[in-house]
Structures are given as structure tokens and as C-alpha cells.
Amino acid sequence: MVTIQTNMTWDSIALGKYNKMLNLIPIFHRRLAKEVVNKKAEQMAQARGSLQVEEVDIVHAFLSEVPKAFYSLMIRIMDEVGFDYKKHI
């Protein structure tokens, strides 16, 4: 399991999916993805006025921060771990 350091509380179900997703990202991209997505997800939660990071924040963070070259891989992994990205686009 990939451990994440956060400054906010994360919804436990969304965090579980996020950890699964991180573990499926190729290892050479994992650390960078974790850093940028963690930061962006927390920013998005704060912008919504939420006290915790939720699935919508994680999905939007991936969609905004992951390079387009990896878009199809990201979508496939989101499907695999159960993120309902279509609901959040």
C-alpha cells in the first residue's frame, strides 16, 4: 500500500480507492502522481468549502494534473478501482 501524507481528512472509501489506484500506476510515475494529486485534491476540497477530500476532488485532481499522454491509462485504472469519473466530469 502507498502511504499518503495529508493536511486534511480524506473520506475513507475515496481514500481506499485512491490507494488502490496509486498501487496500479507504474512505479516510476507513482511518487510524482501521489504528490501532485494529493496537493490538488486538497486544494479542490478547500475550494468547495469541504472539510474533507472526497471522490470528486480526487477524480478532478487526476483529470487536471495527469498528462494527457497517460489519460487512457488513468481512465482504465479509475474504472478498475471503482471511481465514477463520468459522474464528475
PyMOL Python script that loads the backbone (N, CA, C, O; Angstrom):
from pymol import cmd

cmd.read_pdbstr("""\
ATOM      1  N   MET A   1       0.835  -1.176   0.000  1.00  0.00           N
ATOM      2  CA  MET A   1       0.000   0.000   0.000  1.00  0.00           C
ATOM      3  C   MET A   1       0.880   1.239   0.000  1.00  0.00           C
ATOM      4  O   MET A   1       1.918   1.275   0.661  1.00  0.00           O
ATOM      5  N   VAL A   2       0.467   2.240  -0.735  1.00  0.00           N
ATOM      6  CA  VAL A   2       1.163   3.514  -0.783  1.00  0.00           C
ATOM      7  C   VAL A   2       0.635   4.360   0.355  1.00  0.00           C
ATOM      8  O   VAL A   2      -0.577   4.490   0.524  1.00  0.00           O
ATOM      9  N   THR A   3       1.531   4.936   1.136  1.00  0.00           N
ATOM     10  CA  THR A   3       1.075   5.809   2.210  1.00  0.00           C
ATOM     11  C   THR A   3       1.059   7.241   1.705  1.00  0.00           C
ATOM     12  O   THR A   3       1.932   7.655   0.942  1.00  0.00           O
ATOM     13  N   ILE A   4       0.074   7.977   2.134  1.00  0.00           N
ATOM     14  CA  ILE A   4      -0.016   9.370   1.724  1.00  0.00           C
ATOM     15  C   ILE A   4      -0.015  10.256   2.951  1.00  0.00           C
ATOM     16  O   ILE A   4      -0.608   9.926   3.978  1.00  0.00           O
ATOM     17  N   GLN A   5       0.666  11.394   2.826  1.00  0.00           N
ATOM     18  CA  GLN A   5       0.636  12.387   3.888  1.00  0.00           C
ATOM     19  C   GLN A   5      -0.329  13.466   3.450  1.00  0.00           C
ATOM     20  O   GLN A   5      -0.279  13.950   2.319  1.00  0.00           O
ATOM     21  N   THR A   6      -1.195  13.830   4.351  1.00  0.00           N
ATOM     22  CA  THR A   6      -2.219  14.809   4.003  1.00  0.00           C
ATOM     23  C   THR A   6      -2.308  15.884   5.060  1.00  0.00           C
ATOM     24  O   THR A   6      -1.841  15.728   6.188  1.00  0.00           O
ATOM     25  N   ASN A   7      -2.917  16.967   4.663  1.00  0.00           N
ATOM     26  CA  ASN A   7      -3.173  18.059   5.589  1.00  0.00           C
ATOM     27  C   ASN A   7      -4.646  18.127   5.963  1.00  0.00           C
ATOM     28  O   ASN A   7      -5.039  18.919   6.820  1.00  0.00           O
ATOM     29  N   MET A   8      -5.455  17.301   5.322  1.00  0.00           N
ATOM     30  CA  MET A   8      -6.891  17.278   5.557  1.00  0.00           C
ATOM     31  C   MET A   8      -7.337  15.848   5.826  1.00  0.00           C
ATOM     32  O   MET A   8      -6.588  14.896   5.607  1.00  0.00           O
ATOM     33  N   THR A   9      -8.560  15.718   6.302  1.00  0.00           N
ATOM     34  CA  THR A   9      -9.193  14.411   6.430  1.00  0.00           C
ATOM     35  C   THR A   9      -9.653  13.982   5.047  1.00  0.00           C
ATOM     36  O   THR A   9     -10.113  14.809   4.259  1.00  0.00           O
ATOM     37  N   TRP A  10      -9.531  12.691   4.749  1.00  0.00           N
ATOM     38  CA  TRP A  10      -9.990  12.138   3.475  1.00  0.00           C
ATOM     39  C   TRP A  10     -11.112  11.155   3.759  1.00  0.00           C
ATOM     40  O   TRP A  10     -11.040  10.374   4.707  1.00  0.00           O
ATOM     41  N   ASP A  11     -12.153  11.197   2.931  1.00  0.00           N
ATOM     42  CA  ASP A  11     -13.229  10.214   3.016  1.00  0.00           C
ATOM     43  C   ASP A  11     -12.594   8.827   2.914  1.00  0.00           C
ATOM     44  O   ASP A  11     -11.797   8.582   2.009  1.00  0.00           O
ATOM     45  N   SER A  12     -12.933   7.928   3.820  1.00  0.00           N
ATOM     46  CA  SER A  12     -12.249   6.629   3.889  1.00  0.00           C
ATOM     47  C   SER A  12     -12.473   5.772   2.647  1.00  0.00           C
ATOM     48  O   SER A  12     -11.552   5.078   2.217  1.00  0.00           O
ATOM     49  N   ILE A  13     -13.648   5.798   2.068  1.00  0.00           N
ATOM     50  CA  ILE A  13     -13.911   4.993   0.863  1.00  0.00           C
ATOM     51  C   ILE A  13     -13.114   5.555  -0.314  1.00  0.00           C
ATOM     52  O   ILE A  13     -12.486   4.807  -1.063  1.00  0.00           O
ATOM     53  N   ALA A  14     -13.148   6.880  -0.469  1.00  0.00           N
ATOM     54  CA  ALA A  14     -12.396   7.514  -1.552  1.00  0.00           C
ATOM     55  C   ALA A  14     -10.895   7.273  -1.372  1.00  0.00           C
ATOM     56  O   ALA A  14     -10.184   7.029  -2.347  1.00  0.00           O
ATOM     57  N   LEU A  15     -10.417   7.342  -0.140  1.00  0.00           N
ATOM     58  CA  LEU A  15      -9.000   7.102   0.136  1.00  0.00           C
ATOM     59  C   LEU A  15      -8.611   5.671  -0.213  1.00  0.00           C
ATOM     60  O   LEU A  15      -7.529   5.434  -0.750  1.00  0.00           O
ATOM     61  N   GLY A  16      -9.481   4.724   0.087  1.00  0.00           N
ATOM     62  CA  GLY A  16      -9.203   3.328  -0.264  1.00  0.00           C
ATOM     63  C   GLY A  16      -9.068   3.145  -1.766  1.00  0.00           C
ATOM     64  O   GLY A  16      -8.160   2.458  -2.233  1.00  0.00           O
ATOM     65  N   LYS A  17      -9.975   3.760  -2.524  1.00  0.00           N
ATOM     66  CA  LYS A  17      -9.897   3.682  -3.994  1.00  0.00           C
ATOM     67  C   LYS A  17      -8.629   4.366  -4.497  1.00  0.00           C
ATOM     68  O   LYS A  17      -7.964   3.874  -5.409  1.00  0.00           O
ATOM     69  N   TYR A  18      -8.309   5.500  -3.895  1.00  0.00           N
ATOM     70  CA  TYR A  18      -7.115   6.249  -4.281  1.00  0.00           C
ATOM     71  C   TYR A  18      -5.848   5.426  -4.046  1.00  0.00           C
ATOM     72  O   TYR A  18      -4.964   5.389  -4.902  1.00  0.00           O
ATOM     73  N   ASN A  19      -5.760   4.771  -2.894  1.00  0.00           N
ATOM     74  CA  ASN A  19      -4.598   3.913  -2.612  1.00  0.00           C
ATOM     75  C   ASN A  19      -4.497   2.772  -3.619  1.00  0.00           C
ATOM     76  O   ASN A  19      -3.407   2.453  -4.092  1.00  0.00           O
ATOM     77  N   LYS A  20      -5.639   2.156  -3.948  1.00  0.00           N
ATOM     78  CA  LYS A  20      -5.630   1.088  -4.954  1.00  0.00           C
ATOM     79  C   LYS A  20      -5.151   1.635  -6.286  1.00  0.00           C
ATOM     80  O   LYS A  20      -4.363   0.996  -6.985  1.00  0.00           O
ATOM     81  N   MET A  21      -5.629   2.815  -6.631  1.00  0.00           N
ATOM     82  CA  MET A  21      -5.235   3.419  -7.905  1.00  0.00           C
ATOM     83  C   MET A  21      -3.738   3.710  -7.928  1.00  0.00           C
ATOM     84  O   MET A  21      -3.065   3.414  -8.915  1.00  0.00           O
ATOM     85  N   LEU A  22      -3.218   4.281  -6.858  1.00  0.00           N
ATOM     86  CA  LEU A  22      -1.786   4.562  -6.805  1.00  0.00           C
ATOM     87  C   LEU A  22      -0.958   3.298  -6.969  1.00  0.00           C
ATOM     88  O   LEU A  22       0.090   3.316  -7.616  1.00  0.00           O
ATOM     89  N   ASN A  23      -1.421   2.213  -6.390  1.00  0.00           N
ATOM     90  CA  ASN A  23      -0.684   0.956  -6.490  1.00  0.00           C
ATOM     91  C   ASN A  23      -0.713   0.364  -7.899  1.00  0.00           C
ATOM     92  O   ASN A  23       0.113  -0.486  -8.231  1.00  0.00           O
ATOM     93  N   LEU A  24      -1.655   0.808  -8.726  1.00  0.00           N
ATOM     94  CA  LEU A  24      -1.745   0.318 -10.100  1.00  0.00           C
ATOM     95  C   LEU A  24      -1.012   1.211 -11.102  1.00  0.00           C
ATOM     96  O   LEU A  24      -0.794   0.820 -12.249  1.00  0.00           O
ATOM     97  N   ILE A  25      -0.637   2.404 -10.663  1.00  0.00           N
ATOM     98  CA  ILE A  25       0.126   3.311 -11.527  1.00  0.00           C
ATOM     99  C   ILE A  25       1.553   2.778 -11.616  1.00  0.00           C
ATOM    100  O   ILE A  25       2.115   2.349 -10.608  1.00  0.00           O
ATOM    101  N   PRO A  26       2.150   2.800 -12.816  1.00  0.00           N
ATOM    102  CA  PRO A  26       3.531   2.330 -12.940  1.00  0.00           C
ATOM    103  C   PRO A  26       4.440   2.990 -11.906  1.00  0.00           C
ATOM    104  O   PRO A  26       4.350   4.192 -11.654  1.00  0.00           O
ATOM    105  N   ILE A  27       5.295   2.198 -11.327  1.00  0.00           N
ATOM    106  CA  ILE A  27       6.099   2.636 -10.181  1.00  0.00           C
ATOM    107  C   ILE A  27       6.910   3.892 -10.460  1.00  0.00           C
ATOM    108  O   ILE A  27       7.103   4.715  -9.565  1.00  0.00           O
ATOM    109  N   PHE A  28       7.382   4.050 -11.676  1.00  0.00           N
ATOM    110  CA  PHE A  28       8.204   5.225 -11.970  1.00  0.00           C
ATOM    111  C   PHE A  28       7.382   6.511 -12.050  1.00  0.00           C
ATOM    112  O   PHE A  28       7.963   7.596 -12.086  1.00  0.00           O
ATOM    113  N   HIS A  29       6.060   6.428 -12.077  1.00  0.00           N
ATOM    114  CA  HIS A  29       5.192   7.607 -12.064  1.00  0.00           C
ATOM    115  C   HIS A  29       4.467   7.778 -10.729  1.00  0.00           C
ATOM    116  O   HIS A  29       3.881   8.828 -10.465  1.00  0.00           O
ATOM    117  N   ARG A  30       4.509   6.769  -9.911  1.00  0.00           N
ATOM    118  CA  ARG A  30       3.683   6.733  -8.694  1.00  0.00           C
ATOM    119  C   ARG A  30       3.968   7.874  -7.731  1.00  0.00           C
ATOM    120  O   ARG A  30       3.041   8.541  -7.272  1.00  0.00           O
ATOM    121  N   ARG A  31       5.238   8.105  -7.419  1.00  0.00           N
ATOM    122  CA  ARG A  31       5.590   9.123  -6.440  1.00  0.00           C
ATOM    123  C   ARG A  31       5.148  10.507  -6.902  1.00  0.00           C
ATOM    124  O   ARG A  31       4.583  11.274  -6.122  1.00  0.00           O
ATOM    125  N   LEU A  32       5.401  10.824  -8.154  1.00  0.00           N
ATOM    126  CA  LEU A  32       5.016  12.122  -8.697  1.00  0.00           C
ATOM    127  C   LEU A  32       3.496  12.275  -8.723  1.00  0.00           C
ATOM    128  O   LEU A  32       2.967  13.324  -8.355  1.00  0.00           O
ATOM    129  N   ALA A  33       2.803  11.231  -9.157  1.00  0.00           N
ATOM    130  CA  ALA A  33       1.337  11.278  -9.190  1.00  0.00           C
ATOM    131  C   ALA A  33       0.790  11.514  -7.792  1.00  0.00           C
ATOM    132  O   ALA A  33      -0.115  12.325  -7.598  1.00  0.00           O
ATOM    133  N   LYS A  34       1.342  10.806  -6.825  1.00  0.00           N
ATOM    134  CA  LYS A  34       0.877  10.952  -5.440  1.00  0.00           C
ATOM    135  C   LYS A  34       1.059  12.387  -4.950  1.00  0.00           C
ATOM    136  O   LYS A  34       0.160  12.951  -4.327  1.00  0.00           O
ATOM    137  N   GLU A  35       2.201  12.968  -5.226  1.00  0.00           N
ATOM    138  CA  GLU A  35       2.473  14.330  -4.753  1.00  0.00           C
ATOM    139  C   GLU A  35       1.523  15.350  -5.370  1.00  0.00           C
ATOM    140  O   GLU A  35       0.926  16.157  -4.657  1.00  0.00           O
ATOM    141  N   VAL A  36       1.384  15.315  -6.688  1.00  0.00           N
ATOM    142  CA  VAL A  36       0.562  16.340  -7.340  1.00  0.00           C
ATOM    143  C   VAL A  36      -0.928  16.119  -7.102  1.00  0.00           C
ATOM    144  O   VAL A  36      -1.678  17.080  -6.931  1.00  0.00           O
ATOM    145  N   VAL A  37      -1.357  14.867  -7.091  1.00  0.00           N
ATOM    146  CA  VAL A  37      -2.785  14.595  -6.888  1.00  0.00           C
ATOM    147  C   VAL A  37      -3.183  14.893  -5.445  1.00  0.00           C
ATOM    148  O   VAL A  37      -4.250  15.462  -5.211  1.00  0.00           O
ATOM    149  N   ASN A  38      -2.354  14.522  -4.477  1.00  0.00           N
ATOM    150  CA  ASN A  38      -2.665  14.844  -3.077  1.00  0.00           C
ATOM    151  C   ASN A  38      -2.885  16.343  -2.910  1.00  0.00           C
ATOM    152  O   ASN A  38      -3.895  16.782  -2.359  1.00  0.00           O
ATOM    153  N   LYS A  39      -1.934  17.108  -3.391  1.00  0.00           N
ATOM    154  CA  LYS A  39      -1.993  18.559  -3.232  1.00  0.00           C
ATOM    155  C   LYS A  39      -3.227  19.133  -3.937  1.00  0.00           C
ATOM    156  O   LYS A  39      -3.966  19.928  -3.357  1.00  0.00           O
ATOM    157  N   LYS A  40      -3.441  18.728  -5.177  1.00  0.00           N
ATOM    158  CA  LYS A  40      -4.564  19.263  -5.954  1.00  0.00           C
ATOM    159  C   LYS A  40      -5.913  18.842  -5.361  1.00  0.00           C
ATOM    160  O   LYS A  40      -6.842  19.647  -5.314  1.00  0.00           O
ATOM    161  N   ALA A  41      -6.028  17.598  -4.912  1.00  0.00           N
ATOM    162  CA  ALA A  41      -7.284  17.116  -4.330  1.00  0.00           C
ATOM    163  C   ALA A  41      -7.638  17.927  -3.085  1.00  0.00           C
ATOM    164  O   ALA A  41      -8.798  18.286  -2.884  1.00  0.00           O
ATOM    165  N   GLU A  42      -6.648  18.213  -2.258  1.00  0.00           N
ATOM    166  CA  GLU A  42      -6.910  19.005  -1.055  1.00  0.00           C
ATOM    167  C   GLU A  42      -7.285  20.443  -1.417  1.00  0.00           C
ATOM    168  O   GLU A  42      -8.157  21.034  -0.780  1.00  0.00           O
ATOM    169  N   GLN A  43      -6.634  21.005  -2.432  1.00  0.00           N
ATOM    170  CA  GLN A  43      -6.990  22.350  -2.886  1.00  0.00           C
ATOM    171  C   GLN A  43      -8.431  22.386  -3.388  1.00  0.00           C
ATOM    172  O   GLN A  43      -9.170  23.332  -3.117  1.00  0.00           O
ATOM    173  N   MET A  44      -8.816  21.352  -4.117  1.00  0.00           N
ATOM    174  CA  MET A  44     -10.163  21.298  -4.666  1.00  0.00           C
ATOM    175  C   MET A  44     -11.208  21.154  -3.554  1.00  0.00           C
ATOM    176  O   MET A  44     -12.272  21.770  -3.613  1.00  0.00           O
ATOM    177  N   ALA A  45     -10.901  20.346  -2.554  1.00  0.00           N
ATOM    178  CA  ALA A  45     -11.820  20.193  -1.423  1.00  0.00           C
ATOM    179  C   ALA A  45     -11.983  21.527  -0.693  1.00  0.00           C
ATOM    180  O   ALA A  45     -13.096  21.915  -0.340  1.00  0.00           O
ATOM    181  N   GLN A  46     -10.880  22.216  -0.472  1.00  0.00           N
ATOM    182  CA  GLN A  46     -10.943  23.516   0.196  1.00  0.00           C
ATOM    183  C   GLN A  46     -11.743  24.515  -0.633  1.00  0.00           C
ATOM    184  O   GLN A  46     -12.522  25.293  -0.083  1.00  0.00           O
ATOM    185  N   ALA A  47     -11.557  24.499  -1.953  1.00  0.00           N
ATOM    186  CA  ALA A  47     -12.289  25.411  -2.835  1.00  0.00           C
ATOM    187  C   ALA A  47     -13.794  25.142  -2.781  1.00  0.00           C
ATOM    188  O   ALA A  47     -14.601  26.055  -2.950  1.00  0.00           O
ATOM    189  N   ARG A  48     -14.163  23.875  -2.543  1.00  0.00           N
ATOM    190  CA  ARG A  48     -15.595  23.536  -2.398  1.00  0.00           C
ATOM    191  C   ARG A  48     -16.126  23.886  -1.023  1.00  0.00           C
ATOM    192  O   ARG A  48     -17.331  23.826  -0.783  1.00  0.00           O
ATOM    193  N   GLY A  49     -15.223  24.253  -0.112  1.00  0.00           N
ATOM    194  CA  GLY A  49     -15.625  24.562   1.254  1.00  0.00           C
ATOM    195  C   GLY A  49     -15.802  23.323   2.105  1.00  0.00           C
ATOM    196  O   GLY A  49     -16.458  23.365   3.145  1.00  0.00           O
ATOM    197  N   SER A  50     -15.216  22.210   1.662  1.00  0.00           N
ATOM    198  CA  SER A  50     -15.349  20.940   2.373  1.00  0.00           C
ATOM    199  C   SER A  50     -14.244  20.774   3.407  1.00  0.00           C
ATOM    200  O   SER A  50     -13.133  21.278   3.239  1.00  0.00           O
ATOM    201  N   LEU A  51     -14.566  20.062   4.472  1.00  0.00           N
ATOM    202  CA  LEU A  51     -13.566  19.760   5.496  1.00  0.00           C
ATOM    203  C   LEU A  51     -12.812  18.472   5.201  1.00  0.00           C
ATOM    204  O   LEU A  51     -11.859  18.129   5.900  1.00  0.00           O
ATOM    205  N   GLN A  52     -13.244  17.756   4.156  1.00  0.00           N
ATOM    206  CA  GLN A  52     -12.555  16.515   3.812  1.00  0.00           C
ATOM    207  C   GLN A  52     -12.467  16.356   2.302  1.00  0.00           C
ATOM    208  O   GLN A  52     -13.274  16.902   1.550  1.00  0.00           O
ATOM    209  N   VAL A  53     -11.470  15.598   1.882  1.00  0.00           N
ATOM    210  CA  VAL A  53     -11.292  15.272   0.475  1.00  0.00           C
ATOM    211  C   VAL A  53     -12.248  14.140   0.146  1.00  0.00           C
ATOM    212  O   VAL A  53     -12.308  13.138   0.858  1.00  0.00           O
ATOM    213  N   GLU A  54     -12.994  14.305  -0.935  1.00  0.00           N
ATOM    214  CA  GLU A  54     -13.954  13.300  -1.368  1.00  0.00           C
ATOM    215  C   GLU A  54     -13.604  12.821  -2.774  1.00  0.00           C
ATOM    216  O   GLU A  54     -12.691  13.341  -3.415  1.00  0.00           O
ATOM    217  N   GLU A  55     -14.345  11.824  -3.235  1.00  0.00           N
ATOM    218  CA  GLU A  55     -14.071  11.231  -4.545  1.00  0.00           C
ATOM    219  C   GLU A  55     -14.011  12.281  -5.648  1.00  0.00           C
ATOM    220  O   GLU A  55     -13.126  12.226  -6.502  1.00  0.00           O
ATOM    221  N   VAL A  56     -14.922  13.221  -5.643  1.00  0.00           N
ATOM    222  CA  VAL A  56     -14.952  14.251  -6.681  1.00  0.00           C
ATOM    223  C   VAL A  56     -13.627  15.013  -6.740  1.00  0.00           C
ATOM    224  O   VAL A  56     -13.161  15.353  -7.828  1.00  0.00           O
ATOM    225  N   ASP A  57     -13.027  15.280  -5.604  1.00  0.00           N
ATOM    226  CA  ASP A  57     -11.763  16.015  -5.556  1.00  0.00           C
ATOM    227  C   ASP A  57     -10.620  15.195  -6.137  1.00  0.00           C
ATOM    228  O   ASP A  57      -9.768  15.719  -6.854  1.00  0.00           O
ATOM    229  N   ILE A  58     -10.609  13.916  -5.825  1.00  0.00           N
ATOM    230  CA  ILE A  58      -9.552  13.035  -6.323  1.00  0.00           C
ATOM    231  C   ILE A  58      -9.671  12.881  -7.836  1.00  0.00           C
ATOM    232  O   ILE A  58      -8.676  12.973  -8.554  1.00  0.00           O
ATOM    233  N   VAL A  59     -10.876  12.649  -8.312  1.00  0.00           N
ATOM    234  CA  VAL A  59     -11.093  12.477  -9.755  1.00  0.00           C
ATOM    235  C   VAL A  59     -10.684  13.743 -10.495  1.00  0.00           C
ATOM    236  O   VAL A  59      -9.968  13.672 -11.494  1.00  0.00           O
ATOM    237  N   HIS A  60     -11.126  14.892 -10.019  1.00  0.00           N
ATOM    238  CA  HIS A  60     -10.773  16.148 -10.685  1.00  0.00           C
ATOM    239  C   HIS A  60      -9.274  16.406 -10.617  1.00  0.00           C
ATOM    240  O   HIS A  60      -8.696  16.940 -11.564  1.00  0.00           O
ATOM    241  N   ALA A  61      -8.646  16.036  -9.520  1.00  0.00           N
ATOM    242  CA  ALA A  61      -7.200  16.219  -9.397  1.00  0.00           C
ATOM    243  C   ALA A  61      -6.464  15.366 -10.432  1.00  0.00           C
ATOM    244  O   ALA A  61      -5.547  15.848 -11.096  1.00  0.00           O
ATOM    245  N   PHE A  62      -6.861  14.113 -10.565  1.00  0.00           N
ATOM    246  CA  PHE A  62      -6.235  13.265 -11.592  1.00  0.00           C
ATOM    247  C   PHE A  62      -6.473  13.845 -12.976  1.00  0.00           C
ATOM    248  O   PHE A  62      -5.540  13.937 -13.773  1.00  0.00           O
ATOM    249  N   LEU A  63      -7.697  14.234 -13.273  1.00  0.00           N
ATOM    250  CA  LEU A  63      -8.014  14.732 -14.609  1.00  0.00           C
ATOM    251  C   LEU A  63      -7.280  16.026 -14.938  1.00  0.00           C
ATOM    252  O   LEU A  63      -6.960  16.274 -16.100  1.00  0.00           O
ATOM    253  N   SER A  64      -7.012  16.839 -13.947  1.00  0.00           N
ATOM    254  CA  SER A  64      -6.345  18.110 -14.213  1.00  0.00           C
ATOM    255  C   SER A  64      -4.822  18.038 -14.142  1.00  0.00           C
ATOM    256  O   SER A  64      -4.139  18.856 -14.758  1.00  0.00           O
ATOM    257  N   GLU A  65      -4.285  17.079 -13.405  1.00  0.00           N
ATOM    258  CA  GLU A  65      -2.840  17.061 -13.172  1.00  0.00           C
ATOM    259  C   GLU A  65      -2.076  15.996 -13.958  1.00  0.00           C
ATOM    260  O   GLU A  65      -0.880  16.157 -14.197  1.00  0.00           O
ATOM    261  N   VAL A  66      -2.729  14.934 -14.356  1.00  0.00           N
ATOM    262  CA  VAL A  66      -2.030  13.864 -15.072  1.00  0.00           C
ATOM    263  C   VAL A  66      -1.910  14.255 -16.542  1.00  0.00           C
ATOM    264  O   VAL A  66      -2.896  14.668 -17.152  1.00  0.00           O
ATOM    265  N   PRO A  67      -0.711  14.131 -17.120  1.00  0.00           N
ATOM    266  CA  PRO A  67      -0.524  14.488 -18.534  1.00  0.00           C
ATOM    267  C   PRO A  67      -1.469  13.709 -19.450  1.00  0.00           C
ATOM    268  O   PRO A  67      -1.775  12.542 -19.208  1.00  0.00           O
ATOM    269  N   LYS A  68      -1.916  14.378 -20.496  1.00  0.00           N
ATOM    270  CA  LYS A  68      -2.864  13.775 -21.442  1.00  0.00           C
ATOM    271  C   LYS A  68      -2.329  12.491 -22.063  1.00  0.00           C
ATOM    272  O   LYS A  68      -3.120  11.634 -22.459  1.00  0.00           O
ATOM    273  N   ALA A  69      -1.027  12.332 -22.159  1.00  0.00           N
ATOM    274  CA  ALA A  69      -0.444  11.113 -22.723  1.00  0.00           C
ATOM    275  C   ALA A  69      -0.824   9.878 -21.900  1.00  0.00           C
ATOM    276  O   ALA A  69      -0.809   8.760 -22.416  1.00  0.00           O
ATOM    277  N   PHE A  70      -1.162  10.076 -20.636  1.00  0.00           N
ATOM    278  CA  PHE A  70      -1.499   8.972 -19.746  1.00  0.00           C
ATOM    279  C   PHE A  70      -2.997   8.889 -19.465  1.00  0.00           C
ATOM    280  O   PHE A  70      -3.427   8.124 -18.601  1.00  0.00           O
ATOM    281  N   TYR A  71      -3.787   9.672 -20.188  1.00  0.00           N
ATOM    282  CA  TYR A  71      -5.217   9.755 -19.943  1.00  0.00           C
ATOM    283  C   TYR A  71      -5.911   8.400 -20.028  1.00  0.00           C
ATOM    284  O   TYR A  71      -6.688   8.048 -19.140  1.00  0.00           O
ATOM    285  N   SER A  72      -5.642   7.638 -21.082  1.00  0.00           N
ATOM    286  CA  SER A  72      -6.333   6.351 -21.248  1.00  0.00           C
ATOM    287  C   SER A  72      -5.959   5.373 -20.134  1.00  0.00           C
ATOM    288  O   SER A  72      -6.813   4.629 -19.652  1.00  0.00           O
ATOM    289  N   LEU A  73      -4.708   5.371 -19.728  1.00  0.00           N
ATOM    290  CA  LEU A  73      -4.285   4.512 -18.607  1.00  0.00           C
ATOM    291  C   LEU A  73      -4.994   4.941 -17.328  1.00  0.00           C
ATOM    292  O   LEU A  73      -5.472   4.100 -16.566  1.00  0.00           O
ATOM    293  N   MET A  74      -5.060   6.243 -17.096  1.00  0.00           N
ATOM    294  CA  MET A  74      -5.701   6.762 -15.894  1.00  0.00           C
ATOM    295  C   MET A  74      -7.185   6.378 -15.852  1.00  0.00           C
ATOM    296  O   MET A  74      -7.688   5.955 -14.812  1.00  0.00           O
ATOM    297  N   ILE A  75      -7.874   6.526 -16.971  1.00  0.00           N
ATOM    298  CA  ILE A  75      -9.291   6.181 -17.036  1.00  0.00           C
ATOM    299  C   ILE A  75      -9.491   4.685 -16.800  1.00  0.00           C
ATOM    300  O   ILE A  75     -10.411   4.285 -16.087  1.00  0.00           O
ATOM    301  N   ARG A  76      -8.638   3.865 -17.394  1.00  0.00           N
ATOM    302  CA  ARG A  76      -8.741   2.410 -17.199  1.00  0.00           C
ATOM    303  C   ARG A  76      -8.561   2.054 -15.720  1.00  0.00           C
ATOM    304  O   ARG A  76      -9.293   1.219 -15.188  1.00  0.00           O
ATOM    305  N   ILE A  77      -7.601   2.678 -15.065  1.00  0.00           N
ATOM    306  CA  ILE A  77      -7.355   2.399 -13.648  1.00  0.00           C
ATOM    307  C   ILE A  77      -8.507   2.927 -12.787  1.00  0.00           C
ATOM    308  O   ILE A  77      -8.894   2.279 -11.814  1.00  0.00           O
ATOM    309  N   MET A  78      -9.055   4.090 -13.131  1.00  0.00           N
ATOM    310  CA  MET A  78     -10.207   4.602 -12.380  1.00  0.00           C
ATOM    311  C   MET A  78     -11.373   3.625 -12.457  1.00  0.00           C
ATOM    312  O   MET A  78     -12.043   3.363 -11.459  1.00  0.00           O
ATOM    313  N   ASP A  79     -11.607   3.092 -13.649  1.00  0.00           N
ATOM    314  CA  ASP A  79     -12.664   2.080 -13.808  1.00  0.00           C
ATOM    315  C   ASP A  79     -12.388   0.867 -12.928  1.00  0.00           C
ATOM    316  O   ASP A  79     -13.281   0.349 -12.259  1.00  0.00           O
ATOM    317  N   GLU A  80     -11.145   0.430 -12.942  1.00  0.00           N
ATOM    318  CA  GLU A  80     -10.766  -0.780 -12.210  1.00  0.00           C
ATOM    319  C   GLU A  80     -10.961  -0.646 -10.703  1.00  0.00           C
ATOM    320  O   GLU A  80     -11.359  -1.606 -10.043  1.00  0.00           O
ATOM    321  N   VAL A  81     -10.684   0.537 -10.152  1.00  0.00           N
ATOM    322  CA  VAL A  81     -10.795   0.709  -8.696  1.00  0.00           C
ATOM    323  C   VAL A  81     -12.160   1.212  -8.257  1.00  0.00           C
ATOM    324  O   VAL A  81     -12.450   1.256  -7.062  1.00  0.00           O
ATOM    325  N   GLY A  82     -13.010   1.596  -9.224  1.00  0.00           N
ATOM    326  CA  GLY A  82     -14.374   1.987  -8.873  1.00  0.00           C
ATOM    327  C   GLY A  82     -14.642   3.474  -8.764  1.00  0.00           C
ATOM    328  O   GLY A  82     -15.679   3.870  -8.234  1.00  0.00           O
ATOM    329  N   PHE A  83     -13.721   4.320  -9.260  1.00  0.00           N
ATOM    330  CA  PHE A  83     -14.013   5.746  -9.294  1.00  0.00           C
ATOM    331  C   PHE A  83     -15.030   6.002 -10.398  1.00  0.00           C
ATOM    332  O   PHE A  83     -14.837   5.566 -11.533  1.00  0.00           O
ATOM    333  N   ASP A  84     -16.106   6.702 -10.076  1.00  0.00           N
ATOM    334  CA  ASP A  84     -17.137   7.026 -11.061  1.00  0.00           C
ATOM    335  C   ASP A  84     -16.789   8.371 -11.689  1.00  0.00           C
ATOM    336  O   ASP A  84     -17.453   9.379 -11.446  1.00  0.00           O
ATOM    337  N   TYR A  85     -15.739   8.365 -12.499  1.00  0.00           N
ATOM    338  CA  TYR A  85     -15.224   9.610 -13.071  1.00  0.00           C
ATOM    339  C   TYR A  85     -16.249  10.273 -14.003  1.00  0.00           C
ATOM    340  O   TYR A  85     -16.253  11.498 -14.118  1.00  0.00           O
ATOM    341  N   LYS A  86     -17.111   9.504 -14.666  1.00  0.00           N
ATOM    342  CA  LYS A  86     -18.094  10.074 -15.597  1.00  0.00           C
ATOM    343  C   LYS A  86     -19.061  10.996 -14.866  1.00  0.00           C
ATOM    344  O   LYS A  86     -19.515  11.997 -15.421  1.00  0.00           O
ATOM    345  N   LYS A  87     -19.370  10.659 -13.633  1.00  0.00           N
ATOM    346  CA  LYS A  87     -20.282  11.454 -12.819  1.00  0.00           C
ATOM    347  C   LYS A  87     -19.657  12.817 -12.472  1.00  0.00           C
ATOM    348  O   LYS A  87     -20.369  13.789 -12.220  1.00  0.00           O
ATOM    349  N   HIS A  88     -18.335  12.873 -12.464  1.00  0.00           N
ATOM    350  CA  HIS A  88     -17.643  14.075 -12.007  1.00  0.00           C
ATOM    351  C   HIS A  88     -17.076  14.941 -13.116  1.00  0.00           C
ATOM    352  O   HIS A  88     -16.459  15.972 -12.848  1.00  0.00           O
ATOM    353  N   ILE A  89     -17.282  14.525 -14.366  1.00  0.00           N
ATOM    354  CA  ILE A  89     -16.715  15.320 -15.470  1.00  0.00           C
ATOM    355  C   ILE A  89     -17.697  16.412 -15.848  1.00  0.00           C
ATOM    356  O   ILE A  89     -17.427  17.200 -16.754  1.00  0.00           O
TER     357      ILE A  89
END
""", "prot")
cmd.dss("prot")
cmd.show_as("cartoon", "prot")
cmd.util.cbc("prot")
cmd.orient("prot")
